Amino acid sequence: MAWTWRFETADGTETSPAVEPEEFTTQGDAESWIGEVWKELLDGGAETVKLSDDNGTELYTMSLRSALDA
């Protein structure tokens, strides 16, 4: 199974990430990666990320701005 991130600006428009994601074969790998690069993604213009599996099922949405404010 493959896991992918979608990157969006504050208005919900899809954007290219400041850090190009690798191929993730587990949900844990995808989540570890986002935990390492979320500040760079936010600095690059992504405000929100969405994690999906290879069936296109969206698992959750996370605000990078909220992580900064936490």
PDB file of N, CA, C, O and CB in Angstrom:
ATOM      1  N   MET A   1       0.851  -1.173   0.000  1.00  0.00           N
ATOM      2  CA  MET A   1       0.000   0.000   0.000  1.00  0.00           C
ATOM      3  C   MET A   1       0.893   1.231   0.000  1.00  0.00           C
ATOM      4  O   MET A   1       1.956   1.233   0.621  1.00  0.00           O
ATOM      5  CB  MET A   1      -0.966   0.001   1.221  1.00  0.00           C
ATOM      6  N   ALA A   2       0.464   2.271  -0.692  1.00  0.00           N
ATOM      7  CA  ALA A   2       1.190   3.535  -0.738  1.00  0.00           C
ATOM      8  C   ALA A   2       0.378   4.607  -0.015  1.00  0.00           C
ATOM      9  O   ALA A   2      -0.852   4.607  -0.054  1.00  0.00           O
ATOM     10  CB  ALA A   2       1.481   3.957  -2.206  1.00  0.00           C
ATOM     11  N   TRP A   3       1.073   5.494   0.625  1.00  0.00           N
ATOM     12  CA  TRP A   3       0.457   6.592   1.364  1.00  0.00           C
ATOM     13  C   TRP A   3       0.952   7.897   0.765  1.00  0.00           C
ATOM     14  O   TRP A   3       2.147   8.048   0.507  1.00  0.00           O
ATOM     15  CB  TRP A   3       0.784   6.511   2.892  1.00  0.00           C
ATOM     16  N   THR A   4       0.049   8.839   0.543  1.00  0.00           N
ATOM     17  CA  THR A   4       0.428  10.104  -0.085  1.00  0.00           C
ATOM     18  C   THR A   4      -0.130  11.292   0.689  1.00  0.00           C
ATOM     19  O   THR A   4      -1.176  11.216   1.333  1.00  0.00           O
ATOM     20  CB  THR A   4      -0.060  10.148  -1.533  1.00  0.00           C
ATOM     21  N   TRP A   5       0.611  12.387   0.600  1.00  0.00           N
ATOM     22  CA  TRP A   5       0.193  13.646   1.208  1.00  0.00           C
ATOM     23  C   TRP A   5      -0.279  14.597   0.114  1.00  0.00           C
ATOM     24  O   TRP A   5       0.296  14.646  -0.974  1.00  0.00           O
ATOM     25  CB  TRP A   5       1.352  14.282   2.031  1.00  0.00           C
ATOM     26  N   ARG A   6      -1.323  15.344   0.414  1.00  0.00           N
ATOM     27  CA  ARG A   6      -1.778  16.445  -0.439  1.00  0.00           C
ATOM     28  C   ARG A   6      -1.467  17.709   0.343  1.00  0.00           C
ATOM     29  O   ARG A   6      -1.695  17.766   1.551  1.00  0.00           O
ATOM     30  CB  ARG A   6      -3.336  16.334  -0.811  1.00  0.00           C
ATOM     31  N   PHE A   7      -0.953  18.711  -0.331  1.00  0.00           N
ATOM     32  CA  PHE A   7      -0.542  19.961   0.302  1.00  0.00           C
ATOM     33  C   PHE A   7      -1.435  21.080  -0.203  1.00  0.00           C
ATOM     34  O   PHE A   7      -1.636  21.226  -1.408  1.00  0.00           O
ATOM     35  CB  PHE A   7       0.955  20.274   0.017  1.00  0.00           C
ATOM     36  N   GLU A   8      -1.979  21.881   0.731  1.00  0.00           N
ATOM     37  CA  GLU A   8      -2.908  22.938   0.357  1.00  0.00           C
ATOM     38  C   GLU A   8      -2.533  24.261   1.010  1.00  0.00           C
ATOM     39  O   GLU A   8      -1.968  24.299   2.103  1.00  0.00           O
ATOM     40  CB  GLU A   8      -4.330  22.551   0.739  1.00  0.00           C
ATOM     41  N   THR A   9      -2.863  25.349   0.309  1.00  0.00           N
ATOM     42  CA  THR A   9      -2.689  26.686   0.853  1.00  0.00           C
ATOM     43  C   THR A   9      -3.853  26.971   1.804  1.00  0.00           C
ATOM     44  O   THR A   9      -4.737  26.133   1.981  1.00  0.00           O
ATOM     45  CB  THR A   9      -2.612  27.757  -0.289  1.00  0.00           C
ATOM     46  N   ALA A  10      -3.846  28.143   2.405  1.00  0.00           N
ATOM     47  CA  ALA A  10      -4.885  28.515   3.378  1.00  0.00           C
ATOM     48  C   ALA A  10      -6.292  28.483   2.770  1.00  0.00           C
ATOM     49  O   ALA A  10      -7.264  28.222   3.478  1.00  0.00           O
ATOM     50  CB  ALA A  10      -4.600  29.909   3.936  1.00  0.00           C
ATOM     51  N   ASP A  11      -6.405  28.749   1.462  1.00  0.00           N
ATOM     52  CA  ASP A  11      -7.737  28.759   0.844  1.00  0.00           C
ATOM     53  C   ASP A  11      -8.149  27.399   0.268  1.00  0.00           C
ATOM     54  O   ASP A  11      -9.184  27.289  -0.389  1.00  0.00           O
ATOM     55  CB  ASP A  11      -7.778  29.800  -0.255  1.00  0.00           C
ATOM     56  N   GLY A  12      -7.332  26.360   0.517  1.00  0.00           N
ATOM     57  CA  GLY A  12      -7.679  25.012   0.076  1.00  0.00           C
ATOM     58  C   GLY A  12      -7.183  24.633  -1.303  1.00  0.00           C
ATOM     59  O   GLY A  12      -7.481  23.545  -1.796  1.00  0.00           O
ATOM     60  N   THR A  13      -6.421  25.530  -1.937  1.00  0.00           N
ATOM     61  CA  THR A  13      -5.859  25.246  -3.256  1.00  0.00           C
ATOM     62  C   THR A  13      -4.661  24.317  -3.104  1.00  0.00           C
ATOM     63  O   THR A  13      -3.816  24.522  -2.233  1.00  0.00           O
ATOM     64  CB  THR A  13      -5.449  26.557  -3.981  1.00  0.00           C
ATOM     65  N   GLU A  14      -4.592  23.298  -3.953  1.00  0.00           N
ATOM     66  CA  GLU A  14      -3.444  22.398  -3.908  1.00  0.00           C
ATOM     67  C   GLU A  14      -2.183  23.158  -4.306  1.00  0.00           C
ATOM     68  O   GLU A  14      -2.210  23.983  -5.219  1.00  0.00           O
ATOM     69  CB  GLU A  14      -3.663  21.177  -4.838  1.00  0.00           C
ATOM     70  N   THR A  15      -1.086  22.877  -3.621  1.00  0.00           N
ATOM     71  CA  THR A  15       0.187  23.534  -3.891  1.00  0.00           C
ATOM     72  C   THR A  15       1.303  22.505  -3.918  1.00  0.00           C
ATOM     73  O   THR A  15       1.168  21.408  -3.375  1.00  0.00           O
ATOM     74  CB  THR A  15       0.478  24.618  -2.838  1.00  0.00           C
ATOM     75  N   SER A  16       2.397  22.868  -4.550  1.00  0.00           N
ATOM     76  CA  SER A  16       3.578  22.001  -4.549  1.00  0.00           C
ATOM     77  C   SER A  16       4.299  22.164  -3.219  1.00  0.00           C
ATOM     78  O   SER A  16       4.417  23.280  -2.713  1.00  0.00           O
ATOM     79  CB  SER A  16       4.530  22.334  -5.745  1.00  0.00           C
ATOM     80  N   PRO A  17       4.780  21.069  -2.651  1.00  0.00           N
ATOM     81  CA  PRO A  17       5.454  21.160  -1.356  1.00  0.00           C
ATOM     82  C   PRO A  17       6.867  21.722  -1.481  1.00  0.00           C
ATOM     83  O   PRO A  17       7.533  21.521  -2.496  1.00  0.00           O
ATOM     84  CB  PRO A  17       5.505  19.793  -0.699  1.00  0.00           C
ATOM     85  N   ALA A  18       7.319  22.426  -0.448  1.00  0.00           N
ATOM     86  CA  ALA A  18       8.678  22.953  -0.401  1.00  0.00           C
ATOM     87  C   ALA A  18       9.696  21.822  -0.301  1.00  0.00           C
ATOM     88  O   ALA A  18      10.837  21.970  -0.737  1.00  0.00           O
ATOM     89  CB  ALA A  18       8.838  23.916   0.780  1.00  0.00           C
ATOM     90  N   VAL A  19       9.284  20.700   0.270  1.00  0.00           N
ATOM     91  CA  VAL A  19      10.122  19.510   0.383  1.00  0.00           C
ATOM     92  C   VAL A  19       9.380  18.385  -0.320  1.00  0.00           C
ATOM     93  O   VAL A  19       8.256  18.045   0.050  1.00  0.00           O
ATOM     94  CB  VAL A  19      10.439  19.149   1.891  1.00  0.00           C
ATOM     95  N   GLU A  20      10.005  17.816  -1.322  1.00  0.00           N
ATOM     96  CA  GLU A  20       9.349  16.763  -2.109  1.00  0.00           C
ATOM     97  C   GLU A  20       9.261  15.476  -1.288  1.00  0.00           C
ATOM     98  O   GLU A  20      10.278  14.984  -0.800  1.00  0.00           O
ATOM     99  CB  GLU A  20      10.116  16.506  -3.437  1.00  0.00           C
ATOM    100  N   PRO A  21       8.052  14.929  -1.134  1.00  0.00           N
ATOM    101  CA  PRO A  21       7.910  13.693  -0.359  1.00  0.00           C
ATOM    102  C   PRO A  21       8.481  12.493  -1.096  1.00  0.00           C
ATOM    103  O   PRO A  21       8.562  12.464  -2.324  1.00  0.00           O
ATOM    104  CB  PRO A  21       6.449  13.444  -0.031  1.00  0.00           C
ATOM    105  N   GLU A  22       8.870  11.511  -0.308  1.00  0.00           N
ATOM    106  CA  GLU A  22       9.354  10.263  -0.874  1.00  0.00           C
ATOM    107  C   GLU A  22       8.178   9.312  -1.062  1.00  0.00           C
ATOM    108  O   GLU A  22       7.029   9.708  -0.865  1.00  0.00           O
ATOM    109  CB  GLU A  22      10.442   9.627   0.030  1.00  0.00           C
ATOM    110  N   GLU A  23       8.441   8.093  -1.431  1.00  0.00           N
ATOM    111  CA  GLU A  23       7.416   7.061  -1.547  1.00  0.00           C
ATOM    112  C   GLU A  23       7.222   6.430  -0.173  1.00  0.00           C
ATOM    113  O   GLU A  23       8.183   5.936   0.417  1.00  0.00           O
ATOM    114  CB  GLU A  23       7.806   5.983  -2.617  1.00  0.00           C
ATOM    115  N   PHE A  24       6.012   6.439   0.339  1.00  0.00           N
ATOM    116  CA  PHE A  24       5.739   5.899   1.667  1.00  0.00           C
ATOM    117  C   PHE A  24       4.977   4.588   1.545  1.00  0.00           C
ATOM    118  O   PHE A  24       3.915   4.533   0.925  1.00  0.00           O
ATOM    119  CB  PHE A  24       4.943   6.909   2.518  1.00  0.00           C
ATOM    120  N   THR A  25       5.523   3.534   2.140  1.00  0.00           N
ATOM    121  CA  THR A  25       4.876   2.222   2.076  1.00  0.00           C
ATOM    122  C   THR A  25       4.072   1.914   3.328  1.00  0.00           C
ATOM    123  O   THR A  25       3.327   0.935   3.369  1.00  0.00           O
ATOM    124  CB  THR A  25       5.912   1.140   1.861  1.00  0.00           C
ATOM    125  N   THR A  26       4.224   2.756   4.358  1.00  0.00           N
ATOM    126  CA  THR A  26       3.413   2.591   5.576  1.00  0.00           C
ATOM    127  C   THR A  26       2.898   3.950   6.029  1.00  0.00           C
ATOM    128  O   THR A  26       3.489   4.987   5.730  1.00  0.00           O
ATOM    129  CB  THR A  26       4.240   1.914   6.715  1.00  0.00           C
ATOM    130  N   GLN A  27       1.804   3.925   6.744  1.00  0.00           N
ATOM    131  CA  GLN A  27       1.252   5.157   7.295  1.00  0.00           C
ATOM    132  C   GLN A  27       2.246   5.774   8.281  1.00  0.00           C
ATOM    133  O   GLN A  27       2.407   6.994   8.322  1.00  0.00           O
ATOM    134  CB  GLN A  27      -0.107   4.888   7.986  1.00  0.00           C
ATOM    135  N   GLY A  28       2.905   4.938   9.066  1.00  0.00           N
ATOM    136  CA  GLY A  28       3.882   5.423  10.040  1.00  0.00           C
ATOM    137  C   GLY A  28       5.039   6.159   9.384  1.00  0.00           C
ATOM    138  O   GLY A  28       5.499   7.176   9.903  1.00  0.00           O
ATOM    139  N   ASP A  29       5.519   5.653   8.237  1.00  0.00           N
ATOM    140  CA  ASP A  29       6.590   6.335   7.507  1.00  0.00           C
ATOM    141  C   ASP A  29       6.130   7.707   7.021  1.00  0.00           C
ATOM    142  O   ASP A  29       6.868   8.688   7.122  1.00  0.00           O
ATOM    143  CB  ASP A  29       7.056   5.482   6.315  1.00  0.00           C
ATOM    144  N   ALA A  30       4.923   7.770   6.501  1.00  0.00           N
ATOM    145  CA  ALA A  30       4.377   9.041   6.016  1.00  0.00           C
ATOM    146  C   ALA A  30       4.237  10.040   7.168  1.00  0.00           C
ATOM    147  O   ALA A  30       4.562  11.218   7.015  1.00  0.00           O
ATOM    148  CB  ALA A  30       3.005   8.816   5.333  1.00  0.00           C
ATOM    149  N   GLU A  31       3.762   9.574   8.301  1.00  0.00           N
ATOM    150  CA  GLU A  31       3.577  10.457   9.449  1.00  0.00           C
ATOM    151  C   GLU A  31       4.919  10.884  10.056  1.00  0.00           C
ATOM    152  O   GLU A  31       5.056  12.018  10.514  1.00  0.00           O
ATOM    153  CB  GLU A  31       2.720   9.765  10.511  1.00  0.00           C
ATOM    154  N   SER A  32       5.894   9.997  10.060  1.00  0.00           N
ATOM    155  CA  SER A  32       7.227  10.360  10.548  1.00  0.00           C
ATOM    156  C   SER A  32       7.840  11.446   9.674  1.00  0.00           C
ATOM    157  O   SER A  32       8.434  12.401  10.174  1.00  0.00           O
ATOM    158  CB  SER A  32       8.147   9.126  10.584  1.00  0.00           C
ATOM    159  N   TRP A  33       7.689  11.288   8.370  1.00  0.00           N
ATOM    160  CA  TRP A  33       8.237  12.273   7.435  1.00  0.00           C
ATOM    161  C   TRP A  33       7.616  13.644   7.665  1.00  0.00           C
ATOM    162  O   TRP A  33       8.328  14.646   7.726  1.00  0.00           O
ATOM    163  CB  TRP A  33       8.005  11.826   5.985  1.00  0.00           C
ATOM    164  N   ILE A  34       6.285  13.696   7.795  1.00  0.00           N
ATOM    165  CA  ILE A  34       5.624  14.992   7.984  1.00  0.00           C
ATOM    166  C   ILE A  34       6.074  15.619   9.300  1.00  0.00           C
ATOM    167  O   ILE A  34       6.185  16.840   9.400  1.00  0.00           O
ATOM    168  CB  ILE A  34       4.081  14.833   7.961  1.00  0.00           C
ATOM    169  N   GLY A  35       6.333  14.787  10.309  1.00  0.00           N
ATOM    170  CA  GLY A  35       6.813  15.290  11.580  1.00  0.00           C
ATOM    171  C   GLY A  35       8.196  15.909  11.491  1.00  0.00           C
ATOM    172  O   GLY A  35       8.543  16.781  12.288  1.00  0.00           O
ATOM    173  N   GLU A  36       8.987  15.461  10.524  1.00  0.00           N
ATOM    174  CA  GLU A  36      10.338  15.983  10.338  1.00  0.00           C
ATOM    175  C   GLU A  36      10.378  17.255   9.498  1.00  0.00           C
ATOM    176  O   GLU A  36      11.259  18.091   9.700  1.00  0.00           O
ATOM    177  CB  GLU A  36      11.202  14.934   9.697  1.00  0.00           C
ATOM    178  N   VAL A  37       9.447  17.422   8.561  1.00  0.00           N
ATOM    179  CA  VAL A  37       9.548  18.529   7.594  1.00  0.00           C
ATOM    180  C   VAL A  37       8.395  19.532   7.651  1.00  0.00           C
ATOM    181  O   VAL A  37       8.335  20.428   6.809  1.00  0.00           O
ATOM    182  CB  VAL A  37       9.627  17.969   6.210  1.00  0.00           C
ATOM    183  N   TRP A  38       7.481  19.413   8.611  1.00  0.00           N
ATOM    184  CA  TRP A  38       6.289  20.261   8.590  1.00  0.00           C
ATOM    185  C   TRP A  38       6.611  21.751   8.641  1.00  0.00           C
ATOM    186  O   TRP A  38       5.907  22.549   8.022  1.00  0.00           O
ATOM    187  CB  TRP A  38       5.394  19.906   9.747  1.00  0.00           C
ATOM    188  N   LYS A  39       7.654  22.141   9.358  1.00  0.00           N
ATOM    189  CA  LYS A  39       7.987  23.571   9.429  1.00  0.00           C
ATOM    190  C   LYS A  39       8.451  24.091   8.068  1.00  0.00           C
ATOM    191  O   LYS A  39       8.102  25.205   7.678  1.00  0.00           O
ATOM    192  CB  LYS A  39       9.080  23.820  10.490  1.00  0.00           C
ATOM    193  N   GLU A  40       9.227  23.297   7.353  1.00  0.00           N
ATOM    194  CA  GLU A  40       9.675  23.691   6.012  1.00  0.00           C
ATOM    195  C   GLU A  40       8.497  23.773   5.050  1.00  0.00           C
ATOM    196  O   GLU A  40       8.448  24.661   4.200  1.00  0.00           O
ATOM    197  CB  GLU A  40      10.722  22.699   5.478  1.00  0.00           C
ATOM    198  N   LEU A  41       7.552  22.852   5.182  1.00  0.00           N
ATOM    199  CA  LEU A  41       6.358  22.883   4.341  1.00  0.00           C
ATOM    200  C   LEU A  41       5.542  24.138   4.618  1.00  0.00           C
ATOM    201  O   LEU A  41       5.065  24.791   3.690  1.00  0.00           O
ATOM    202  CB  LEU A  41       5.501  21.630   4.572  1.00  0.00           C
ATOM    203  N   LEU A  42       5.385  24.470   5.880  1.00  0.00           N
ATOM    204  CA  LEU A  42       4.644  25.669   6.262  1.00  0.00           C
ATOM    205  C   LEU A  42       5.344  26.914   5.738  1.00  0.00           C
ATOM    206  O   LEU A  42       4.693  27.798   5.183  1.00  0.00           O
ATOM    207  CB  LEU A  42       4.486  25.748   7.789  1.00  0.00           C
ATOM    208  N   ASP A  43       6.648  26.997   5.905  1.00  0.00           N
ATOM    209  CA  ASP A  43       7.418  28.138   5.392  1.00  0.00           C
ATOM    210  C   ASP A  43       7.303  28.248   3.878  1.00  0.00           C
ATOM    211  O   ASP A  43       7.392  29.344   3.324  1.00  0.00           O
ATOM    212  CB  ASP A  43       8.890  28.012   5.792  1.00  0.00           C
ATOM    213  N   GLY A  44       7.105  27.110   3.205  1.00  0.00           N
ATOM    214  CA  GLY A  44       6.977  27.091   1.747  1.00  0.00           C
ATOM    215  C   GLY A  44       5.577  27.377   1.233  1.00  0.00           C
ATOM    216  O   GLY A  44       5.360  27.386   0.021  1.00  0.00           O
ATOM    217  N   GLY A  45       4.619  27.610   2.127  1.00  0.00           N
ATOM    218  CA  GLY A  45       3.277  27.999   1.698  1.00  0.00           C
ATOM    219  C   GLY A  45       2.180  26.988   1.933  1.00  0.00           C
ATOM    220  O   GLY A  45       1.008  27.310   1.740  1.00  0.00           O
ATOM    221  N   ALA A  46       2.514  25.779   2.342  1.00  0.00           N
ATOM    222  CA  ALA A  46       1.473  24.782   2.639  1.00  0.00           C
ATOM    223  C   ALA A  46       0.930  25.048   4.041  1.00  0.00           C
ATOM    224  O   ALA A  46       1.694  25.124   5.003  1.00  0.00           O
ATOM    225  CB  ALA A  46       2.037  23.315   2.527  1.00  0.00           C
ATOM    226  N   GLU A  47      -0.363  25.187   4.152  1.00  0.00           N
ATOM    227  CA  GLU A  47      -1.002  25.427   5.443  1.00  0.00           C
ATOM    228  C   GLU A  47      -1.659  24.168   5.999  1.00  0.00           C
ATOM    229  O   GLU A  47      -1.760  23.983   7.212  1.00  0.00           O
ATOM    230  CB  GLU A  47      -2.035  26.531   5.316  1.00  0.00           C
ATOM    231  N   THR A  48      -2.101  23.311   5.086  1.00  0.00           N
ATOM    232  CA  THR A  48      -2.837  22.107   5.450  1.00  0.00           C
ATOM    233  C   THR A  48      -2.293  20.925   4.663  1.00  0.00           C
ATOM    234  O   THR A  48      -1.914  21.061   3.500  1.00  0.00           O
ATOM    235  CB  THR A  48      -4.351  22.284   5.193  1.00  0.00           C
ATOM    236  N   VAL A  49      -2.258  19.759   5.310  1.00  0.00           N
ATOM    237  CA  VAL A  49      -1.875  18.529   4.621  1.00  0.00           C
ATOM    238  C   VAL A  49      -2.967  17.488   4.840  1.00  0.00           C
ATOM    239  O   VAL A  49      -3.634  17.463   5.874  1.00  0.00           O
ATOM    240  CB  VAL A  49      -0.493  18.003   5.126  1.00  0.00           C
ATOM    241  N   LYS A  50      -3.127  16.627   3.830  1.00  0.00           N
ATOM    242  CA  LYS A  50      -4.118  15.559   3.905  1.00  0.00           C
ATOM    243  C   LYS A  50      -3.427  14.252   3.561  1.00  0.00           C
ATOM    244  O   LYS A  50      -2.712  14.165   2.564  1.00  0.00           O
ATOM    245  CB  LYS A  50      -5.325  15.828   2.950  1.00  0.00           C
ATOM    246  N   LEU A  51      -3.641  13.240   4.384  1.00  0.00           N
ATOM    247  CA  LEU A  51      -3.047  11.928   4.155  1.00  0.00           C
ATOM    248  C   LEU A  51      -4.092  10.989   3.558  1.00  0.00           C
ATOM    249  O   LEU A  51      -5.210  10.865   4.058  1.00  0.00           O
ATOM    250  CB  LEU A  51      -2.477  11.345   5.471  1.00  0.00           C
ATOM    251  N   SER A  52      -3.684  10.327   2.460  1.00  0.00           N
ATOM    252  CA  SER A  52      -4.571   9.375   1.785  1.00  0.00           C
ATOM    253  C   SER A  52      -3.833   8.063   1.544  1.00  0.00           C
ATOM    254  O   SER A  52      -2.608   8.033   1.433  1.00  0.00           O
ATOM    255  CB  SER A  52      -5.092   9.958   0.445  1.00  0.00           C
ATOM    256  N   ASP A  53      -4.609   6.972   1.464  1.00  0.00           N
ATOM    257  CA  ASP A  53      -4.018   5.685   1.119  1.00  0.00           C
ATOM    258  C   ASP A  53      -4.092   5.505  -0.397  1.00  0.00           C
ATOM    259  O   ASP A  53      -4.600   6.379  -1.099  1.00  0.00           O
ATOM    260  CB  ASP A  53      -4.743   4.513   1.861  1.00  0.00           C
ATOM    261  N   ASP A  54      -3.594   4.388  -0.900  1.00  0.00           N
ATOM    262  CA  ASP A  54      -3.531   4.207  -2.354  1.00  0.00           C
ATOM    263  C   ASP A  54      -4.891   3.963  -2.999  1.00  0.00           C
ATOM    264  O   ASP A  54      -4.995   3.930  -4.225  1.00  0.00           O
ATOM    265  CB  ASP A  54      -2.621   3.060  -2.680  1.00  0.00           C
ATOM    266  N   ASN A  55      -5.922   3.793  -2.198  1.00  0.00           N
ATOM    267  CA  ASN A  55      -7.285   3.701  -2.728  1.00  0.00           C
ATOM    268  C   ASN A  55      -7.912   5.083  -2.891  1.00  0.00           C
ATOM    269  O   ASN A  55      -9.032   5.212  -3.385  1.00  0.00           O
ATOM    270  CB  ASN A  55      -8.156   2.838  -1.810  1.00  0.00           C
ATOM    271  N   GLY A  56      -7.172   6.121  -2.468  1.00  0.00           N
ATOM    272  CA  GLY A  56      -7.692   7.483  -2.534  1.00  0.00           C
ATOM    273  C   GLY A  56      -8.534   7.855  -1.337  1.00  0.00           C
ATOM    274  O   GLY A  56      -9.145   8.923  -1.311  1.00  0.00           O
ATOM    275  N   THR A  57      -8.571   6.978  -0.337  1.00  0.00           N
ATOM    276  CA  THR A  57      -9.335   7.267   0.872  1.00  0.00           C
ATOM    277  C   THR A  57      -8.557   8.243   1.738  1.00  0.00           C
ATOM    278  O   THR A  57      -7.439   7.960   2.170  1.00  0.00           O
ATOM    279  CB  THR A  57      -9.648   5.968   1.655  1.00  0.00           C
ATOM    280  N   GLU A  58      -9.166   9.395   1.984  1.00  0.00           N
ATOM    281  CA  GLU A  58      -8.526  10.399   2.828  1.00  0.00           C
ATOM    282  C   GLU A  58      -8.673   9.988   4.288  1.00  0.00           C
ATOM    283  O   GLU A  58      -9.786   9.780   4.771  1.00  0.00           O
ATOM    284  CB  GLU A  58      -9.140  11.809   2.584  1.00  0.00           C
ATOM    285  N   LEU A  59      -7.556   9.871   4.985  1.00  0.00           N
ATOM    286  CA  LEU A  59      -7.573   9.430   6.370  1.00  0.00           C
ATOM    287  C   LEU A  59      -7.778  10.590   7.335  1.00  0.00           C
ATOM    288  O   LEU A  59      -8.551  10.491   8.288  1.00  0.00           O
ATOM    289  CB  LEU A  59      -6.287   8.709   6.700  1.00  0.00           C
ATOM    290  N   TYR A  60      -7.079  11.684   7.078  1.00  0.00           N
ATOM    291  CA  TYR A  60      -7.282  12.866   7.914  1.00  0.00           C
ATOM    292  C   TYR A  60      -6.629  14.089   7.293  1.00  0.00           C
ATOM    293  O   TYR A  60      -5.808  13.994   6.381  1.00  0.00           O
ATOM    294  CB  TYR A  60      -6.727  12.632   9.321  1.00  0.00           C
ATOM    295  N   THR A  61      -7.024  15.243   7.821  1.00  0.00           N
ATOM    296  CA  THR A  61      -6.481  16.533   7.434  1.00  0.00           C
ATOM    297  C   THR A  61      -5.818  17.131   8.656  1.00  0.00           C
ATOM    298  O   THR A  61      -6.331  17.018   9.769  1.00  0.00           O
ATOM    299  CB  THR A  61      -7.585  17.480   6.862  1.00  0.00           C
ATOM    300  N   MET A  62      -4.668  17.772   8.444  1.00  0.00           N
ATOM    301  CA  MET A  62      -3.950  18.372   9.567  1.00  0.00           C
ATOM    302  C   MET A  62      -3.511  19.783   9.182  1.00  0.00           C
ATOM    303  O   MET A  62      -2.969  20.005   8.099  1.00  0.00           O
ATOM    304  CB  MET A  62      -2.724  17.502   9.977  1.00  0.00           C
ATOM    305  N   SER A  63      -3.751  20.723  10.079  1.00  0.00           N
ATOM    306  CA  SER A  63      -3.299  22.088   9.892  1.00  0.00           C
ATOM    307  C   SER A  63      -1.869  22.240  10.373  1.00  0.00           C
ATOM    308  O   SER A  63      -1.573  21.983  11.540  1.00  0.00           O
ATOM    309  CB  SER A  63      -4.214  23.064  10.623  1.00  0.00           C
ATOM    310  N   LEU A  64      -0.980  22.656   9.479  1.00  0.00           N
ATOM    311  CA  LEU A  64       0.407  22.893   9.885  1.00  0.00           C
ATOM    312  C   LEU A  64       0.499  24.149  10.740  1.00  0.00           C
ATOM    313  O   LEU A  64       1.350  24.225  11.626  1.00  0.00           O
ATOM    314  CB  LEU A  64       1.325  23.017   8.651  1.00  0.00           C
ATOM    315  N   ARG A  65      -0.354  25.131  10.496  1.00  0.00           N
ATOM    316  CA  ARG A  65      -0.381  26.364  11.285  1.00  0.00           C
ATOM    317  C   ARG A  65      -0.751  26.048  12.736  1.00  0.00           C
ATOM    318  O   ARG A  65      -0.175  26.621  13.661  1.00  0.00           O
ATOM    319  CB  ARG A  65      -1.386  27.382  10.677  1.00  0.00           C
ATOM    320  N   SER A  66      -1.697  25.149  12.938  1.00  0.00           N
ATOM    321  CA  SER A  66      -2.086  24.768  14.307  1.00  0.00           C
ATOM    322  C   SER A  66      -0.919  24.110  15.037  1.00  0.00           C
ATOM    323  O   SER A  66      -0.742  24.314  16.238  1.00  0.00           O
ATOM    324  CB  SER A  66      -3.300  23.811  14.283  1.00  0.00           C
ATOM    325  N   ALA A  67      -0.124  23.322  14.314  1.00  0.00           N
ATOM    326  CA  ALA A  67       1.041  22.686  14.921  1.00  0.00           C
ATOM    327  C   ALA A  67       2.046  23.725  15.376  1.00  0.00           C
ATOM    328  O   ALA A  67       2.692  23.559  16.410  1.00  0.00           O
ATOM    329  CB  ALA A  67       1.696  21.715  13.942  1.00  0.00           C
ATOM    330  N   LEU A  68       2.181  24.804  14.600  1.00  0.00           N
ATOM    331  CA  LEU A  68       3.095  25.889  14.958  1.00  0.00           C
ATOM    332  C   LEU A  68       2.616  26.602  16.213  1.00  0.00           C
ATOM    333  O   LEU A  68       3.418  26.965  17.073  1.00  0.00           O
ATOM    334  CB  LEU A  68       3.229  26.888  13.800  1.00  0.00           C
ATOM    335  N   ASP A  69       1.309  26.802  16.316  1.00  0.00           N
ATOM    336  CA  ASP A  69       0.724  27.531  17.440  1.00  0.00           C
ATOM    337  C   ASP A  69       0.635  26.693  18.720  1.00  0.00           C
ATOM    338  O   ASP A  69       0.401  27.229  19.803  1.00  0.00           O
ATOM    339  CB  ASP A  69      -0.652  28.021  17.062  1.00  0.00           C
ATOM    340  N   ALA A  70       0.822  25.377  18.586  1.00  0.00           N
ATOM    341  CA  ALA A  70       0.686  24.491  19.753  1.00  0.00           C
ATOM    342  C   ALA A  70       1.848  24.613  20.703  1.00  0.00           C
ATOM    343  O   ALA A  70       1.880  23.934  21.730  1.00  0.00           O
ATOM    344  CB  ALA A  70       0.555  23.056  19.311  1.00  0.00           C
TER     345      ALA A  70
END
